[in-house]
Amino acid sequence: MKRTIKILIVASVIAIVVLSIIQYYLISNTFQLQKDAYVKKVKKELRFIEINERKDDWDEAYLAKTQKLIKQYKKGIFSKEQLITQFSQFNDSINKDFMDYFNQKTQKSKLKSPVKYQEKITSVILLGNIMNDTIVSPNSDGFLLFGEVLNPKTKFGFNSGKWNSESISRKDKDSLLVTEEKIHLEIKSMSYIDIPEWRTAVLQEMIGILSLSILSILTVIGLFIYALSSFIKQKKITDVKTDFINNITHELKTPLATLSIATKTMQEEKSVNDNAIVLSTVNTIDRQRKRLQSIVDQVVSNSLGVNEIVLNKTNISSKLFFQNLINDYKLSKSSILVTTCFSKVDTQLNVDKFHIATAILNVLDNAVKYGSNELRVSTKTIDNYFQITIEDDGIGIAKEHRQKVFDKFYRVENTNVHDVKGLGLGLFYVHQIIKAHGGTVDLHSVKGKGTTIIINIPI
């Protein structure tokens, strides 16, 4: 059965992990689709960049300035590096105008999160009849035309552009000779956008799907835990019932076997005529009857809940009561060393004498049953409680069993102690009786070093 439970747990955990991976995969795909849809929606809101009425003016101004600088470059006035610097300086004045326009438009748009824009010149090539002259290489980072400097790791591609411009200039020489100077440029650009809060925006749109996914996973895990705990609980109940049947069968075998022998003895002719044999046999039958009655009474009395136990309380002298109880126990267990340390103050208790005595004797018998040779019983008054402490030098109780020993029918199986009889009701009975008196029972134990049980009864 333990192997079956382990297989069930492992299989269920694997199933939950696989289900979680599938859910993660589906959510990741959905997240990516939602991201693409959101970026597409943002791009749609930024269409004004391409169709605005002022873009042509900015482009023409930039091209005119570029052509003028190229002429100076061809004359050798500027180097390529100086030429690119001149591009950037002229761009500053245009970009300020563009950014004012961009911010004004985005504030009026339906965008739910801030957006940054960037347009870069990625390539400038001066086309010639013989060979081309690359001013800005396509393999370089290029330089900013409009917008802001963006993080290359978080930006999205927005658009690309290509300009082909050609200018012709005429020069008169001596008012007779006319020459033509052609400047043919190919300019490529690339624009990008950056949405710093796109994850938050996408997650907000996915909140319904995420909530349902998480809820479904938690529901599956909850149902698994509930089913597993119910299964284990049912197994424990089944085990307890099986142990109880085995234990009570074991307990009943001895008196029944003795009664069977006694009955056969009484049926013999020579036994009927011998008064001594008859008397001895009757006494044996009576003892075994009492033993059977005791077993039945123990089962019946422990079937009651705390609130159903009827206590016949009387006022007793704690000192006299416990002295007599322990002295009687010493006589019945002459092989066990029992020491006492009773409180000098004679506390008056209002308790059910029979049940309290039985509870104390159950604790003592349980200690002896599990290997104790020495017992120490002490009493004292703490605040409004009368405290009884019972210490033994037995085998002790492992940590995992300490809270369970007070459960009904629970018995600690130990290979070091053989032929331990009982129904697993002794400490359960103790707990029920003390609780019915409004008291508490605490247990402290170290495996191999004995056990201490502390009973507190309200004064």
Disulfide bonds with the S-S distance in Angstrom:
none
